[in-house]
Amino acid sequence: MRYRISLLTVALSMAAVSVFAQPTQPRQIDAVGLYDLPAADVVILGEVHDNPAHHAQQAIAVGAMGARALVFEMLTEAQALRVRPEVLTSSGALEQALGWAGTGWPDFAMYYPIFTASKSAAIFGGAIEREVVRQAVSDGAAAVFGGAAGLFGLDRALDDHVQVAREAGQMAAHCGALPISILPGMVEAQRLRDAGLARAVIAAMAETGGPVAVITGNGHARGDWGMPDALRFAAPELSVLTLGQFETVPEDPVPYDLWLVTDPAPRDDPCAGFAVK
């Protein structure tokens, strides 16, 4: 039986966690490099959510590193607790157990191989319930996260240049259709999600000893202000390796330790549903 562990217990247990070397300069790799990633306590595997190649490559990395725990951006803690051996044997059974069809995430068939890539890996959910995320837009991440907000750096204001860049990123992600007034709140919601993922990683490390693989979008995976930033506040002794996956060659500076490029996934115009003025 899995026992959820308090943040205080987690913090005390982190003293025994080992630290591994990781790259100092971002570099591009190919798919072969996924079989021999540098060792780290936490390996954050970014993705473009609807790209099947990215999920296939995450599964390769998870299996090759022998992950003892998987943290999914797509799952809440309650969903993760439904992952049991009897449902892992079938994609359909696991999809149904998770209630995936109602989540809005892409086709579960792309994600299923990740769940089974590392035998007996514990599954953790890093998602925060949608109503709580919506509350963060109006009230701020620190207010809704609770007493541990400072542990993850949520009680500090972002540097001005980071705030501006993150607001611009939110506007671009929503095809320029957001009112400017909501952008600070959208950044707060993203910070809340980053902290939720970091919290799940700490619990996964405490329970399994690692290594932990994190399955998440490229935005949360980036090493400068994504989930790794929240994790640095809460557990600076953990070594972290970040991997970004792209459909075109990214512009410098690349905010990941490692990155690779795949063909783009076929998709409709993502901005077609926005009323862009």
Secondary structure, 3 states (H helix, E strand, C coil): CCCCCCHHHHHHHHHHCCCCCCCCCCEECCHHHHHHCCCCCEEEECCCCCCHHHHHHHHHHHHHHCCCEEEEEEEEHHHHCCCCHHHHCCHHHHHHHHCHHHCCCCCHHHHHHHHCCCCCCEEEEEECCHHHHHHHHHHCHHHHHCCCHHHHCCCCCCCHHHHHHHHHHHHHHCCCCCCHHHHHHHHHHHHHHHHHHHHHHHHHHHHHCCCEEEECCHHHHCCCCCHHHHHHHHCCCCCEEEEEEECCCCCCCCCCCEEEECCCCCCCCCCCCCCCC
